[in-house]
Amino acid sequence: MKIWKMTTGEWIDTTELIKRNVDFYKWKKANKERLIKEATEAEIARNKELRASSIPDWKDETTRDYKKEYKTITNKARKRAYFD
């Protein structure tokens, strides 16, 4: 399908535009996922440092619910990736 572009006064093939948009959104999604992953890793590292400095040596860390903690960290990282 072709559309008329008023600014340049020419016909443009829409298949090329659609292909470009699809490529852009794939890149944008991959970039967002990469940012979330990096922010999550940074948040985990930050929490490990805080935990190491605040938890006494005698406390057993295996009692923690790591799945819930990871979910919370991921949500915090996701918010940082969106708003930073």
ROLO-119193 format. One record per residue (C-alpha): residue number from 1; x, y, z. Coordinates in steps of 0.1 Angstrom, whole numbers. Layout:
BEGIN
NUM / X / Y / Z
...
This chain:
BEGIN
1 / 0 / 0 / 0
2 / 12 / 35 / -8
3 / 4 / 67 / 10
4 / 9 / 103 / -1
5 / 34 / 123 / 20
6 / 23 / 159 / 21
7 / 56 / 174 / 33
8 / 77 / 160 / 4
9 / 50 / 155 / -22
10 / 57 / 119 / -30
11 / 42 / 85 / -26
12 / 57 / 63 / 2
13 / 55 / 25 / 4
14 / 40 / 16 / 38
15 / 56 / -18 / 40
16 / 90 / -1 / 46
17 / 74 / 21 / 73
18 / 58 / -9 / 90
19 / 91 / -28 / 89
20 / 109 / 1 / 104
21 / 83 / 5 / 132
22 / 85 / -32 / 140
23 / 123 / -31 / 142
24 / 121 / 0 / 164
25 / 96 / -16 / 189
26 / 117 / -48 / 190
27 / 147 / -28 / 198
28 / 128 / -7 / 224
29 / 115 / -38 / 241
30 / 149 / -54 / 242
31 / 165 / -22 / 255
32 / 139 / -19 / 283
33 / 144 / -56 / 293
34 / 182 / -50 / 293
35 / 177 / -19 / 315
36 / 155 / -38 / 339
37 / 180 / -66 / 341
38 / 209 / -42 / 348
39 / 189 / -23 / 374
40 / 179 / -56 / 391
41 / 215 / -68 / 393
42 / 225 / -34 / 407
43 / 197 / -36 / 433
44 / 207 / -71 / 443
45 / 243 / -61 / 447
46 / 232 / -30 / 468
47 / 210 / -52 / 490
48 / 238 / -77 / 495
49 / 261 / -50 / 507
50 / 234 / -36 / 530
51 / 226 / -71 / 543
52 / 263 / -79 / 549
53 / 267 / -47 / 569
54 / 235 / -50 / 589
55 / 230 / -88 / 596
56 / 250 / -103 / 625
57 / 272 / -133 / 616
58 / 253 / -157 / 638
59 / 220 / -152 / 619
60 / 212 / -178 / 593
61 / 204 / -163 / 559
62 / 188 / -195 / 546
63 / 156 / -186 / 565
64 / 149 / -156 / 542
65 / 123 / -158 / 515
66 / 145 / -151 / 485
67 / 118 / -155 / 459
68 / 97 / -127 / 475
69 / 128 / -106 / 479
70 / 138 / -111 / 443
71 / 103 / -101 / 432
72 / 105 / -69 / 453
73 / 139 / -61 / 439
74 / 128 / -66 / 404
75 / 98 / -44 / 408
76 / 120 / -16 / 423
77 / 144 / -20 / 394
78 / 116 / -19 / 369
79 / 104 / 14 / 384
80 / 139 / 28 / 382
81 / 143 / 17 / 346
82 / 111 / 34 / 336
83 / 115 / 67 / 355
84 / 152 / 73 / 353
